[in-house]
Amino acid sequence: MARPRKPLLSTGRIVATARALVDTEGLAAVSTRRLAAELGVSGPSLYNHFRTKDEILEAVADSVSAQVDLSMFEDGRPWRDALHDWAVSYRAVLSRHPHIVPLLAAGPGRRPAALRLADAVFGAMVDAGWPPAQATSIGALMRYYVMGAAIGSFAGGFVDDAAAYDPADYPHLGQAHLLAERQQKIDQRAFETGLSALLDGLEVQYRELAAEQRAGHG
């Protein structure tokens, strides 16, 4: 029997195609009609795998969460190093899929990979000695920071036209037109600067917490 010309329709193929659409054109580009056309199938055949377009987008979001490295929470790294390395991995993943960030920012809901991510961060912080309430806050804080960094580019927000920044109006922006061409380097440095400052602050809180615990047992 002749082999089919197109790969058989599968959940994975639908998600991969939808993710590619989101990456290139944004969330609004995804519709069941558009997906069916991209996949070369009839629209109703998608409903054998997903009931709604929203279910497809949920699966796309979770496929992105699944790309985030969580090994740093399992190999014995100190909590600060683990948070740093996880944040770097998380931002790298979101930088490859920036259009899905608004959906991820709504929270994990019932998505398995997103829930494993939240569980790993919270569990690692509690295991390191953070009280559960503070471990929850740390997870939220890190998510705010990483997602905020992934939503847009500071350097990319400036144009490469020196005339746009008249020194009479903006005396301190004489070099701002150079930011766009150095976007990746500047944004990476800004992310690392903020991440170090954030972790420094948590380190101070952690030491104070340890001192309070020692005093309480003294």
LOMI-829503 format. One line per field, with one value per atom (N, C-alpha, C): x, y, z; residue in one letter. Coordinates in steps of 0.2 Angstrom, whole numbers. Layout:
N
X X, ...
Y Y, ...
Z Z, ...
residu A, ...
This chain:
218
X 4, 0, 4, 3, 7, 7, 12, 13, 9, 6, 3, 8, 6, 10, 12, 7, 8, 9, 13, 13, 6, 5, -2, -3, -9, -10, -10, -6, -5, -5, -6, -6, 0, 6, 12, 13, 11, 11, 7, 1, -3, 0, 3, 6, 12, 16, 22, 20, 15, 13, 10, 6, 3, 8, 13, 19, 23, 24, 27, 23, 17, 13, 13, 13, 13, 20, 25, 32, 33, 30, 31, 26, 20, 14, 11, 11, 8, 2, -1, -6, -13, -14, -20, -20, -14, -13, -16, -17, -19, -27, -29, -36, -37, -42, -43, -42, -45, -45, -38, -34, -27, -23, -24, -20, -22, -28, -30, -27, -26, -23, -16, -13, -5, -4, -8, -7, -9, -13, -16, -21, -25, -31, -37, -43, -49, -50, -53, -54, -57, -62, -65, -60, -55, -50, -46, -46, -42, -46, -52, -56, -56, -52, -51, -45, -42, -36, -37, -40, -42, -49, -52, -59, -60, -55, -56, -49, -49, -43, -39, -43, -39, -36, -38, -35, -28, -28, -22, -17, -19, -14, -12, -16, -14, -8, -9, -4, 3, 2, 8, 12, 8, 11, 15, 12, 15, 21, 21, 27, 33, 31, 37, 39, 35, 37, 41, 40, 43, 51, 52, 59, 64, 61, 65, 69, 75, 79, 78, 76, 75, 80, 85, 90, 94, 95, 98, 95, 89, 85, 86, 89, 90, 97, 102, 109, 113, 109, 113, 116, 114, 117, 114, 118, 115, 109, 104, 98, 99, 104, 105, 108, 113, 115, 110, 105, 100, 95, 93, 89, 92, 98, 101, 101, 103, 104, 97, 92, 85, 83, 84, 81, 85, 91, 94, 91, 90, 87, 80, 76, 69, 69, 73, 73, 75, 80, 82, 77, 73, 67, 62, 60, 55, 57, 64, 66, 65, 65, 64, 57, 52, 45, 42, 43, 41, 33, 30, 23, 19, 21, 17, 18, 22, 23, 17, 12, 6, 2, 2, -2, 1, 8, 11, 10, 10, 10, 3, -2, -8, -8, -2, -2, -2, 0, 1, -6, -11, -18, -17, -19, -18, -13, -9, -3, 2, 3, 8, 15, 18, 25, 26, 21, 21, 20, 16, 15, 22, 25, 31, 37, 36, 41, 40, 34, 32, 34, 32, 34, 41, 45, 52, 55, 53, 56, 54, 47, 45, 48, 48, 51, 59, 62, 70, 71, 66, 67, 65, 60, 58, 64, 66, 72, 78, 79, 85, 84, 78, 76, 72, 70, 65, 58, 55, 48, 43, 38, 34, 31, 29, 26, 31, 38, 43, 45, 45, 46, 41, 35, 30, 32, 33, 35, 41, 46, 52, 50, 46, 44, 40, 36, 32, 37, 41, 46, 50, 53, 57, 53, 47, 43, 41, 40, 39, 45, 50, 57, 58, 58, 60, 55, 49, 44, 44, 45, 46, 51, 57, 63, 62, 57, 56, 51, 47, 41, 44, 49, 52, 59, 62, 69, 70, 73, 75, 79, 84, 89, 85, 81, 77, 72, 70, 65, 68, 74, 77, 79, 78, 79, 87, 89, 96, 97, 93, 94, 96, 102, 105, 100, 97, 93, 87, 85, 79, 80, 87, 88, 92, 88, 91, 94, 100, 103, 100, 96, 93, 87, 84, 78, 80, 85, 88, 95, 97, 105, 109, 105, 109, 108, 105, 104, 108, 113, 118, 120, 120, 122, 116, 110, 105, 104, 106, 104, 109, 114, 118, 115, 110, 108, 105, 101, 97, 102, 108, 112, 116, 116, 119, 114, 108, 102, 104, 106, 107, 112, 117, 122, 120, 117, 114, 109, 104, 98, 101, 106, 109, 112, 116, 119, 114, 109, 104, 101, 99, 96, 100, 107, 111, 112, 113, 113, 107, 101, 96, 95, 97, 96, 101, 107, 112, 110, 107, 104, 98, 94, 88, 91, 96, 98, 102, 106, 109, 104, 99, 94, 91, 89, 87, 92, 99, 104, 104, 103, 103, 97, 91, 85, 86, 90, 91, 96, 101, 105, 102, 97, 94, 89, 86, 81, 85, 91, 95, 97, 99, 101, 95, 89, 83, 81, 83, 81, 86, 93, 98, 96, 94, 92, 86, 81, 76, 77, 82, 84, 90, 92, 97, 95
Y -6, 0, 6, 11, 17, 21, 24, 28, 35, 37, 44, 49, 54, 59, 64, 65, 70, 66, 68, 64, 64, 59, 58, 64, 66, 71, 68, 72, 70, 76, 75, 81, 85, 81, 84, 89, 86, 90, 96, 96, 102, 107, 105, 109, 113, 109, 112, 117, 115, 120, 126, 125, 131, 136, 132, 136, 140, 137, 141, 147, 146, 152, 157, 155, 160, 164, 160, 163, 168, 167, 171, 177, 175, 180, 182, 179, 181, 176, 177, 173, 174, 180, 181, 177, 175, 171, 164, 162, 155, 154, 150, 149, 142, 138, 131, 131, 136, 136, 137, 141, 143, 136, 133, 127, 122, 121, 115, 117, 123, 124, 123, 125, 124, 116, 113, 105, 101, 104, 101, 96, 98, 93, 97, 94, 97, 100, 105, 108, 103, 100, 95, 90, 88, 83, 85, 92, 95, 93, 92, 91, 84, 80, 73, 74, 79, 80, 86, 91, 97, 99, 101, 103, 110, 114, 121, 124, 130, 134, 135, 137, 139, 133, 127, 121, 120, 122, 121, 126, 132, 137, 136, 132, 130, 125, 120, 115, 119, 124, 127, 130, 134, 137, 132, 126, 121, 118, 118, 115, 120, 126, 131, 130, 130, 129, 122, 117, 111, 112, 117, 118, 121, 123, 127, 121, 122, 117, 118, 112, 112, 107, 105, 101, 104, 111, 114, 113, 111, 110, 103, 99, 92, 90, 94, 91, 94, 97, 99, 106, 110, 117, 121, 125, 130, 134, 136, 139, 145, 149, 155, 153, 149, 147, 144, 139, 136, 141, 146, 151, 155, 157, 161, 157, 150, 146, 145, 144, 143, 149, 155, 161, 162, 161, 162, 157, 151, 146, 148, 150, 153, 158, 163, 169, 167, 163, 160, 157, 153, 150, 155, 160, 165, 169, 170, 175, 172, 165, 161, 161, 162, 162, 168, 174, 180, 181, 179, 180, 176, 171, 166, 169, 174, 176, 178, 182, 184, 179, 173, 167, 164, 163, 161, 165, 171, 176, 175, 172, 171, 166, 162, 157, 150, 145, 138, 135, 137, 133, 126, 122, 115, 112, 116, 114, 110, 104, 99, 102, 104, 107, 113, 117, 124, 122, 117, 115, 112, 108, 105, 110, 115, 121, 124, 126, 129, 125, 118, 114, 113, 113, 113, 119, 125, 131, 131, 130, 130, 125, 119, 114, 115, 117, 119, 124, 129, 135, 132, 128, 125, 121, 117, 112, 116, 122, 126, 130, 129, 132, 138, 140, 146, 144, 148, 146, 146, 142, 141, 147, 152, 158, 162, 162, 166, 162, 156, 152, 154, 154, 156, 163, 168, 174, 175, 170, 170, 167, 162, 160, 165, 169, 174, 179, 181, 187, 185, 179, 177, 177, 174, 174, 181, 186, 193, 195, 194, 197, 194, 187, 184, 186, 186, 187, 194, 199, 206, 207, 203, 204, 201, 196, 193, 197, 201, 204, 209, 213, 217, 219, 223, 225, 232, 234, 241, 244, 241, 244, 244, 239, 239, 244, 248, 253, 259, 260, 266, 265, 271, 270, 272, 270, 271, 277, 282, 289, 294, 296, 301, 308, 309, 316, 315, 309, 308, 310, 311, 313, 320, 325, 332, 333, 335, 336, 342, 347, 352, 349, 344, 341, 335, 331, 326, 326, 330, 331, 325, 320, 314, 308, 309, 303, 304, 307, 308, 302, 296, 290, 285, 287, 282, 279, 282, 279, 273, 272, 266, 260, 261, 256, 250, 252, 247, 242, 244, 239, 235, 237, 233, 230, 229, 227, 220, 215, 209, 209, 212, 213, 217, 223, 227, 224, 221, 218, 212, 208, 203, 205, 211, 214, 217, 220, 222, 217, 211, 206, 203, 202, 199, 204, 211, 216, 215, 215, 215, 208, 203, 196, 196, 199, 199, 203, 209, 213, 210, 206, 203, 197, 193, 188, 190, 196, 199, 201, 203, 205, 199, 194, 188, 185, 185, 183, 186, 193, 196, 194, 193, 190, 183, 179, 172, 172, 177, 177, 179, 184, 187, 182, 178, 172, 167, 165, 160, 163, 170, 172, 172, 174, 174, 167, 162, 155, 153, 155, 153, 156, 163, 166, 163, 160, 157, 151, 148, 141, 142, 148, 150, 150
Z 0, 0, 0, -4, -5, 2, 4, 10, 9, 14, 13, 11, 7, 5, 11, 15, 21, 27, 32, 39, 42, 45, 48, 54, 54, 59, 66, 71, 77, 82, 88, 93, 93, 92, 92, 86, 80, 74, 74, 77, 78, 82, 88, 92, 89, 86, 83, 77, 73, 68, 71, 76, 80, 83, 86, 89, 84, 78, 73, 71, 70, 68, 74, 80, 85, 85, 84, 84, 78, 73, 67, 66, 68, 67, 73, 79, 85, 87, 93, 95, 90, 88, 84, 77, 75, 69, 69, 75, 76, 76, 71, 71, 68, 69, 67, 59, 56, 49, 46, 49, 47, 48, 54, 56, 51, 50, 45, 38, 36, 30, 30, 35, 36, 36, 39, 40, 34, 30, 24, 26, 30, 33, 33, 34, 35, 42, 43, 49, 54, 53, 58, 61, 57, 59, 65, 66, 72, 78, 78, 84, 87, 83, 85, 91, 91, 95, 100, 98, 103, 102, 107, 106, 104, 106, 104, 102, 100, 98, 105, 110, 116, 119, 118, 120, 116, 110, 106, 109, 110, 113, 119, 124, 130, 129, 124, 123, 120, 116, 114, 119, 124, 130, 134, 135, 139, 135, 129, 125, 126, 127, 128, 135, 140, 147, 148, 144, 144, 142, 138, 136, 141, 147, 152, 156, 157, 160, 168, 171, 178, 182, 178, 181, 187, 187, 192, 199, 199, 206, 208, 204, 206, 207, 205, 205, 211, 216, 222, 222, 217, 217, 223, 226, 231, 228, 232, 230, 225, 227, 223, 216, 216, 209, 205, 208, 205, 202, 206, 204, 198, 198, 193, 186, 187, 181, 178, 182, 180, 176, 179, 176, 169, 169, 162, 157, 159, 154, 153, 158, 156, 152, 153, 148, 141, 140, 134, 130, 134, 130, 128, 133, 131, 126, 125, 120, 113, 113, 107, 105, 110, 109, 112, 111, 114, 114, 108, 107, 112, 115, 119, 127, 128, 135, 138, 135, 138, 140, 137, 139, 145, 145, 150, 157, 156, 161, 165, 162, 165, 171, 171, 176, 173, 177, 174, 173, 177, 176, 177, 172, 173, 168, 165, 161, 164, 163, 166, 167, 161, 161, 165, 165, 169, 176, 178, 185, 188, 183, 186, 187, 183, 184, 190, 192, 198, 204, 203, 209, 210, 205, 206, 209, 207, 210, 218, 219, 226, 230, 228, 232, 233, 228, 230, 235, 235, 240, 247, 247, 254, 256, 252, 254, 256, 253, 255, 262, 265, 271, 271, 265, 265, 268, 272, 274, 268, 268, 262, 259, 263, 261, 257, 260, 256, 250, 250, 244, 238, 240, 235, 232, 237, 234, 230, 231, 227, 220, 220, 213, 209, 213, 209, 207, 211, 210, 204, 203, 198, 191, 192, 186, 183, 188, 186, 182, 185, 182, 175, 175, 169, 163, 165, 159, 157, 162, 160, 156, 157, 153, 146, 145, 139, 134, 137, 134, 128, 130, 125, 126, 122, 122, 124, 129, 131, 125, 123, 118, 111, 110, 104, 103, 109, 109, 106, 105, 102, 95, 91, 84, 82, 76, 75, 71, 72, 69, 74, 74, 78, 79, 73, 73, 77, 79, 83, 91, 93, 99, 100, 98, 98, 105, 106, 113, 116, 112, 115, 119, 117, 120, 125, 123, 127, 128, 133, 133, 135, 138, 140, 135, 130, 125, 119, 119, 113, 110, 113, 110, 110, 111, 111, 104, 99, 92, 91, 96, 95, 98, 103, 107, 102, 97, 93, 90, 88, 84, 89, 96, 101, 106, 103, 107, 111, 108, 111, 117, 116, 121, 127, 125, 131, 135, 131, 135, 139, 137, 141, 147, 146, 152, 157, 154, 159, 163, 159, 163, 168, 167, 172, 177, 176, 181, 186, 183, 187, 191, 188, 191, 197, 196, 202, 208, 206, 211, 215, 211, 214, 219, 217, 221, 227, 226, 231, 237, 235, 240, 243, 240, 243, 247, 245, 250, 257, 257, 263, 267, 264, 268, 270, 266, 268, 275, 275, 280, 287, 286, 291, 294, 290, 292, 296, 293, 297, 304, 304, 311, 315, 313, 317, 320, 315, 317, 323, 322, 327, 333, 333, 339, 343, 339, 341, 345, 343, 346, 351, 352, 357, 364
residu M, M, M, A, A, A, R, R, R, P, P, P, R, R, R, K, K, K, P, P, P, L, L, L, L, L, L, S, S, S, T, T, T, G, G, G, R, R, R, I, I, I, V, V, V, A, A, A, T, T, T, A, A, A, R, R, R, A, A, A, L, L, L, V, V, V, D, D, D, T, T, T, E, E, E, G, G, G, L, L, L, A, A, A, A, A, A, V, V, V, S, S, S, T, T, T, R, R, R, R, R, R, L, L, L, A, A, A, A, A, A, E, E, E, L, L, L, G, G, G, V, V, V, S, S, S, G, G, G, P, P, P, S, S, S, L, L, L, Y, Y, Y, N, N, N, H, H, H, F, F, F, R, R, R, T, T, T, K, K, K, D, D, D, E, E, E, I, I, I, L, L, L, E, E, E, A, A, A, V, V, V, A, A, A, D, D, D, S, S, S, V, V, V, S, S, S, A, A, A, Q, Q, Q, V, V, V, D, D, D, L, L, L, S, S, S, M, M, M, F, F, F, E, E, E, D, D, D, G, G, G, R, R, R, P, P, P, W, W, W, R, R, R, D, D, D, A, A, A, L, L, L, H, H, H, D, D, D, W, W, W, A, A, A, V, V, V, S, S, S, Y, Y, Y, R, R, R, A, A, A, V, V, V, L, L, L, S, S, S, R, R, R, H, H, H, P, P, P, H, H, H, I, I, I, V, V, V, P, P, P, L, L, L, L, L, L, A, A, A, A, A, A, G, G, G, P, P, P, G, G, G, R, R, R, R, R, R, P, P, P, A, A, A, A, A, A, L, L, L, R, R, R, L, L, L, A, A, A, D, D, D, A, A, A, V, V, V, F, F, F, G, G, G, A, A, A, M, M, M, V, V, V, D, D, D, A, A, A, G, G, G, W, W, W, P, P, P, P, P, P, A, A, A, Q, Q, Q, A, A, A, T, T, T, S, S, S, I, I, I, G, G, G, A, A, A, L, L, L, M, M, M, R, R, R, Y, Y, Y, Y, Y, Y, V, V, V, M, M, M, G, G, G, A, A, A, A, A, A, I, I, I, G, G, G, S, S, S, F, F, F, A, A, A, G, G, G, G, G, G, F, F, F, V, V, V, D, D, D, D, D, D, A, A, A, A, A, A, A, A, A, Y, Y, Y, D, D, D, P, P, P, A, A, A, D, D, D, Y, Y, Y, P, P, P, H, H, H, L, L, L, G, G, G, Q, Q, Q, A, A, A, H, H, H, L, L, L, L, L, L, A, A, A, E, E, E, R, R, R, Q, Q, Q, Q, Q, Q, K, K, K, I, I, I, D, D, D, Q, Q, Q, R, R, R, A, A, A, F, F, F, E, E, E, T, T, T, G, G, G, L, L, L, S, S, S, A, A, A, L, L, L, L, L, L, D, D, D, G, G, G, L, L, L, E, E, E, V, V, V, Q, Q, Q, Y, Y, Y, R, R, R, E, E, E, L, L, L, A, A, A, A, A, A, E, E, E, Q, Q, Q, R, R, R, A, A, A, G, G, G, H, H, H, G, G, G
